Amino acid sequence: MQPSDMVMNPKQVFLSVLIFGVAGLLLFMYLQLWIEEQHTGRVEKRKEQKATSGWGPVNYLRPVARIKTQVSHA
């Protein structure tokens, strides 16, 4: 077998690149969904643990109601 027998024509190159591209895209989409499901599950478990333990997240940027005192000027 000579090296010239192993050369792929442009149609074969295009089809192989297309097939590998589609396979890679499908794999990427599957892994992205899997990672999102794993991440979401962990966050929900943490929220459940915090809710049952009595400790929760504190939002320091939320405005707090303040008591206004009147100062009398004499």
DSSP file (Angstrom, degrees, kcal/mol; ACC not computed):
  #  RESIDUE AA STRUCTURE BP1 BP2  ACC     N-H-->O    O-->H-N    N-H-->O    O-->H-N    TCO  KAPPA ALPHA  PHI   PSI    X-CA   Y-CA   Z-CA
    1    1 A M              0   0    0      0, 0.0     5,-0.0     0, 0.0     0, 0.0   0.000 360.0 360.0 360.0 130.1    0.0    0.0    0.0
    2    2 A Q    >>  -     0   0    0      1,-0.1     3,-1.7     0, 0.0     4,-0.5  -0.634 360.0-111.4 -97.8 157.0    1.4    3.4   -1.0
    3    3 A P  G >4 S+     0   0    0      0, 0.0     3,-1.1     0, 0.0     4,-0.3   0.798 114.9  64.9 -58.1 -28.9    0.8    6.7    0.8
    4    4 A S  G >4 S+     0   0    0      1,-0.2     3,-0.6     2,-0.2     0, 0.0   0.744  94.5  60.1 -69.1 -19.8   -1.3    7.9   -2.1
    5    5 A D  G <4 S+     0   0    0     -3,-1.7    -1,-0.2     1,-0.2     0, 0.0   0.719  99.5  57.2 -75.9 -20.5   -3.8    5.2   -1.4
    6    6 A M  G << S+     0   0    0     -3,-1.1     2,-0.2    -4,-0.5    -1,-0.2   0.461  78.0 115.2 -91.2  -1.4   -4.5    6.6    2.1
    7    7 A V    <   -     0   0    0     -3,-0.6     2,-0.3    -4,-0.3    -3,-0.0  -0.510  59.1-140.1 -74.9 133.0   -5.5   10.1    1.0
    8    8 A M        -     0   0    0     -2,-0.2    -2,-0.1     1,-0.0    -1,-0.1  -0.703  14.8-125.0 -91.1 143.1   -9.1   11.1    1.8
    9    9 A N    >>  -     0   0    0     -2,-0.3     4,-1.9     1,-0.1     3,-0.6  -0.452  31.6-101.6 -81.1 163.5  -11.0   13.0   -0.7
   10   10 A P  H 3> S+     0   0    0      0, 0.0     4,-2.6     0, 0.0     5,-0.2   0.814 120.3  57.7 -57.7 -33.3  -12.6   16.3    0.4
   11   11 A K  H 3> S+     0   0    0      2,-0.2     4,-2.4     1,-0.2     5,-0.2   0.915 107.8  46.5 -64.8 -41.6  -16.1   14.8    0.7
   12   12 A Q  H <> S+     0   0    0     -3,-0.6     4,-2.5     2,-0.2     5,-0.2   0.889 112.2  50.9 -66.3 -39.5  -14.8   12.2    3.2
   13   13 A V  H  X S+     0   0    0     -4,-1.9     4,-2.4     2,-0.2     5,-0.2   0.937 111.3  48.1 -62.5 -46.1  -13.0   14.9    5.2
   14   14 A F  H  X S+     0   0    0     -4,-2.6     4,-2.5     1,-0.2    -2,-0.2   0.928 113.2  47.2 -61.1 -46.6  -16.1   17.0    5.3
   15   15 A L  H  X S+     0   0    0     -4,-2.4     4,-2.6     1,-0.2    -1,-0.2   0.898 112.3  48.8 -65.0 -40.3  -18.3   14.2    6.5
   16   16 A S  H  X S+     0   0    0     -4,-2.5     4,-2.4     2,-0.2     5,-0.2   0.910 113.0  47.4 -67.7 -40.1  -15.9   13.0    9.2
   17   17 A V  H  X S+     0   0    0     -4,-2.4     4,-2.3    -5,-0.2    -2,-0.2   0.914 113.3  49.6 -65.0 -41.5  -15.5   16.5   10.5
   18   18 A L  H  X S+     0   0    0     -4,-2.5     4,-2.4    -5,-0.2    -2,-0.2   0.920 111.7  47.5 -62.8 -44.7  -19.3   17.0   10.5
   19   19 A I  H  X S+     0   0    0     -4,-2.6     4,-2.5     1,-0.2    -2,-0.2   0.926 114.0  46.3 -64.5 -45.1  -19.9   13.7   12.3
   20   20 A F  H  X S+     0   0    0     -4,-2.4     4,-2.4     1,-0.2    -1,-0.2   0.874 112.1  52.6 -65.9 -35.4  -17.2   14.4   15.0
   21   21 A G  H  X S+     0   0    0     -4,-2.3     4,-2.3    -5,-0.2    -2,-0.2   0.925 111.0  45.4 -64.3 -45.1  -18.6   17.9   15.4
   22   22 A V  H  X S+     0   0    0     -4,-2.4     4,-2.5     2,-0.2     5,-0.2   0.917 113.2  50.4 -64.6 -43.4  -22.2   16.7   16.0
   23   23 A A  H  X S+     0   0    0     -4,-2.5     4,-2.2     1,-0.2    -2,-0.2   0.911 111.8  48.2 -62.2 -41.5  -20.9   14.0   18.4
   24   24 A G  H  X S+     0   0    0     -4,-2.4     4,-2.5     2,-0.2    -1,-0.2   0.893 110.8  50.9 -65.4 -40.1  -18.9   16.6   20.3
   25   25 A L  H  X S+     0   0    0     -4,-2.3     4,-2.5     2,-0.2    -2,-0.2   0.922 110.9  48.2 -63.8 -44.4  -21.9   18.9   20.5
   26   26 A L  H  X S+     0   0    0     -4,-2.5     4,-2.3     2,-0.2    -2,-0.2   0.907 112.4  49.2 -63.0 -41.5  -24.2   16.2   21.8
   27   27 A L  H  X S+     0   0    0     -4,-2.2     4,-2.6    -5,-0.2    -2,-0.2   0.918 111.0  50.1 -63.4 -43.6  -21.6   15.2   24.4
   28   28 A F  H  X S+     0   0    0     -4,-2.5     4,-2.3     1,-0.2    -2,-0.2   0.915 111.1  48.7 -61.4 -44.2  -21.2   18.8   25.5
   29   29 A M  H  X S+     0   0    0     -4,-2.5     4,-2.2     2,-0.2    -1,-0.2   0.907 111.9  49.3 -63.8 -41.7  -25.0   19.3   25.8
   30   30 A Y  H  X S+     0   0    0     -4,-2.3     4,-2.4     1,-0.2    -2,-0.2   0.936 112.6  46.8 -63.0 -46.5  -25.3   16.1   27.9
   31   31 A L  H  X S+     0   0    0     -4,-2.6     4,-2.6     1,-0.2    -2,-0.2   0.877 110.0  53.8 -65.5 -36.7  -22.5   17.0   30.2
   32   32 A Q  H  X S+     0   0    0     -4,-2.3     4,-2.3    -5,-0.2    -1,-0.2   0.931 111.1  45.2 -63.3 -45.0  -23.8   20.5   30.7
   33   33 A L  H  X S+     0   0    0     -4,-2.2     4,-2.3     2,-0.2    -2,-0.2   0.901 113.1  51.0 -63.7 -40.5  -27.2   19.2   31.7
   34   34 A W  H  X S+     0   0    0     -4,-2.4     4,-2.2     2,-0.2    -2,-0.2   0.917 111.2  47.4 -63.8 -43.5  -25.6   16.6   34.0
   35   35 A I  H  X S+     0   0    0     -4,-2.6     4,-2.6     1,-0.2    -1,-0.2   0.905 111.5  51.0 -65.3 -41.6  -23.5   19.2   35.7
   36   36 A E  H  X S+     0   0    0     -4,-2.3     4,-2.7     1,-0.2     5,-0.2   0.902 110.2  49.4 -63.8 -40.0  -26.5   21.6   36.2
   37   37 A E  H  X S+     0   0    0     -4,-2.3     4,-2.2     2,-0.2    -1,-0.2   0.911 112.5  47.7 -64.7 -41.5  -28.5   18.8   37.7
   38   38 A Q  H  X S+     0   0    0     -4,-2.2     4,-1.8     2,-0.2    -2,-0.2   0.922 114.5  46.2 -64.6 -43.5  -25.7   17.9   40.1
   39   39 A H  H  X S+     0   0    0     -4,-2.6     4,-2.1     2,-0.2    -2,-0.2   0.919 112.8  49.0 -66.4 -44.6  -25.2   21.5   41.1
   40   40 A T  H  X S+     0   0    0     -4,-2.7     4,-2.3     1,-0.2    -1,-0.2   0.898 109.5  52.8 -64.1 -40.7  -28.9   22.2   41.6
   41   41 A G  H  X S+     0   0    0     -4,-2.2     4,-1.9    -5,-0.2    -1,-0.2   0.897 109.3  48.5 -61.6 -41.3  -29.3   19.1   43.7
   42   42 A R  H  X S+     0   0    0     -4,-1.8     4,-2.2     2,-0.2    -1,-0.2   0.901 110.8  50.3 -66.9 -40.9  -26.5   20.2   46.0
   43   43 A V  H  X S+     0   0    0     -4,-2.1     4,-2.3     1,-0.2    -2,-0.2   0.917 110.4  49.5 -65.4 -42.2  -27.9   23.7   46.4
   44   44 A E  H  X S+     0   0    0     -4,-2.3     4,-2.2     1,-0.2    -1,-0.2   0.889 109.7  51.8 -64.3 -38.4  -31.4   22.4   47.3
   45   45 A K  H  X S+     0   0    0     -4,-1.9     4,-2.3     2,-0.2    -1,-0.2   0.908 109.7  49.7 -63.7 -41.0  -29.9   20.0   49.9
   46   46 A R  H  X S+     0   0    0     -4,-2.2     4,-2.6     2,-0.2     5,-0.2   0.917 109.7  50.8 -63.8 -42.6  -28.0   22.9   51.5
   47   47 A K  H  X S+     0   0    0     -4,-2.3     4,-2.4     1,-0.2    -1,-0.2   0.903 110.4  49.8 -62.1 -40.4  -31.1   25.0   51.6
   48   48 A E  H  X S+     0   0    0     -4,-2.2     4,-2.0     2,-0.2    -1,-0.2   0.907 111.1  49.2 -64.1 -41.1  -33.0   22.2   53.3
   49   49 A Q  H  X S+     0   0    0     -4,-2.3     4,-1.8     1,-0.2     6,-0.2   0.914 112.7  47.0 -65.1 -42.4  -30.3   21.7   55.8
   50   50 A K  H  X>S+     0   0    0     -4,-2.6     4,-1.2     1,-0.2     5,-0.6   0.886 110.8  52.7 -67.1 -37.8  -30.2   25.4   56.6
   51   51 A A  H  <5S+     0   0    0     -4,-2.4    -1,-0.2     1,-0.2    -2,-0.2   0.883 113.5  43.1 -65.6 -37.5  -34.0   25.6   56.9
   52   52 A T  H  <5S+     0   0    0     -4,-2.0    -1,-0.2     1,-0.2    -2,-0.2   0.781 113.2  51.5 -79.7 -25.9  -34.0   22.7   59.4
   53   53 A S  H  <5S-     0   0    0     -4,-1.8    -1,-0.2     2,-0.2    -2,-0.2   0.640 107.7-120.7 -86.5 -13.4  -31.1   23.9   61.4
   54   54 A G  T  <5S+     0   0    0     -4,-1.2     2,-0.5     1,-0.3    -3,-0.1   0.356  78.0 113.0  91.1  -6.9  -32.5   27.4   61.9
   55   55 A W      < +     0   0    0     -5,-0.6    -1,-0.3    -6,-0.2    -2,-0.2  -0.845  40.2 166.8-100.4 135.2  -29.5   29.1   60.2
   56   56 A G        -     0   0    0     -2,-0.5     2,-0.1    -3,-0.1    -9,-0.0  -0.857  41.5 -72.6-138.9 173.9  -30.1   30.9   57.0
   57   57 A P        -     0   0    0      0, 0.0     2,-0.5     0, 0.0    -1,-0.0  -0.423  42.1-140.9 -70.1 144.4  -28.5   33.3   54.6
   58   58 A V        -     0   0    0     -2,-0.1     2,-0.9     3,-0.0     3,-0.1  -0.924   3.1-150.8-109.0 127.0  -28.3   36.9   55.8
   59   59 A N    >   -     0   0    0     -2,-0.5     3,-1.0     1,-0.2     0, 0.0  -0.826  14.8-179.6 -98.3 101.1  -28.8   39.6   53.2
   60   60 A Y  T 3  S+     0   0    0     -2,-0.9    -1,-0.2     1,-0.2    -2,-0.0   0.668  77.6  60.6 -75.0 -16.4  -26.8   42.6   54.4
   61   61 A L  T 3  S+     0   0    0     -3,-0.1    -1,-0.2     2,-0.1    -2,-0.0   0.516  79.0 106.3 -89.9  -4.7  -27.8   44.8   51.5
   62   62 A R  S <  S-     0   0    0     -3,-1.0     2,-0.1     1,-0.1    -3,-0.0  -0.556  80.6-109.6 -75.2 135.9  -31.5   44.6   52.3
   63   63 A P        -     0   0    0      0, 0.0     2,-0.4     0, 0.0    -1,-0.1  -0.408  31.8-143.1 -66.8 141.9  -32.9   47.9   53.8
   64   64 A V        -     0   0    0     -2,-0.1     2,-0.3    -3,-0.0     0, 0.0  -0.873  16.9-113.7-109.3 137.0  -33.8   47.6   57.5
   65   65 A A        -     0   0    0     -2,-0.4     2,-0.3     1,-0.0    -1,-0.0  -0.525  37.9-158.4 -67.6 129.3  -36.7   49.3   59.1
   66   66 A R        -     0   0    0     -2,-0.3     2,-0.6     0, 0.0    -1,-0.0  -0.835  16.9-120.3-113.1 148.9  -35.4   51.9   61.6
   67   67 A I        -     0   0    0     -2,-0.3     2,-0.5     2,-0.0    -2,-0.0  -0.774  27.0-145.3 -88.1 124.2  -37.1   53.5   64.5
   68   68 A K        -     0   0    0     -2,-0.6     2,-0.4     2,-0.0    -1,-0.0  -0.780  11.9-161.6 -92.9 128.4  -37.3   57.2   64.1
   69   69 A T        -     0   0    0     -2,-0.5     2,-0.5     2,-0.0    -2,-0.0  -0.886  13.7-133.1-108.4 140.1  -37.0   59.2   67.3
   70   70 A Q        -     0   0    0     -2,-0.4     2,-0.6     2,-0.0    -2,-0.0  -0.784  13.5-149.3 -93.7 132.0  -38.2   62.8   67.5
   71   71 A V        -     0   0    0     -2,-0.5     2,-0.5     2,-0.0    -2,-0.0  -0.872  10.5-144.6 -99.9 123.9  -35.8   65.2   69.1
   72   72 A S        -     0   0    0     -2,-0.6     2,-0.6     2,-0.0    -2,-0.0  -0.754   6.8-146.6 -90.9 130.9  -37.5   68.1   70.8
   73   73 A H              0   0    0     -2,-0.5    -2,-0.0     1,-0.1    -1,-0.0  -0.851 360.0 360.0 -96.0 121.5  -35.7   71.4   70.6
   74   74 A A              0   0    0     -2,-0.6    -1,-0.1     0, 0.0    -2,-0.0   0.436 360.0 360.0-103.8 360.0  -36.2   73.5   73.7
